């Protein structure tokens, strides 16, 4: 599994045994790109159970290897939202994940 940001820098998460890799060149032309939109701009983004970044930092989207992946948005004032995506090689997809506020 590899996850990355197609920005001026790239972040890639590899398998748990390999650990995270940070630096340029983490994004491949065969990676799928997922653009996540939400009603809560400062939600935290998790992919396959691993923290990636705040949603506001993902302006270029998330680069990830083809396959099935679980996206999650978390925020202290909202219920979490989950989405499982099956992504093809080099696929580009836009998704919207809404968060419902936690009642006082």
Order of alpha helices (4+ residues) and beta strands (2+ residues): beta-beta-beta-beta-beta-beta-beta-beta-beta-beta
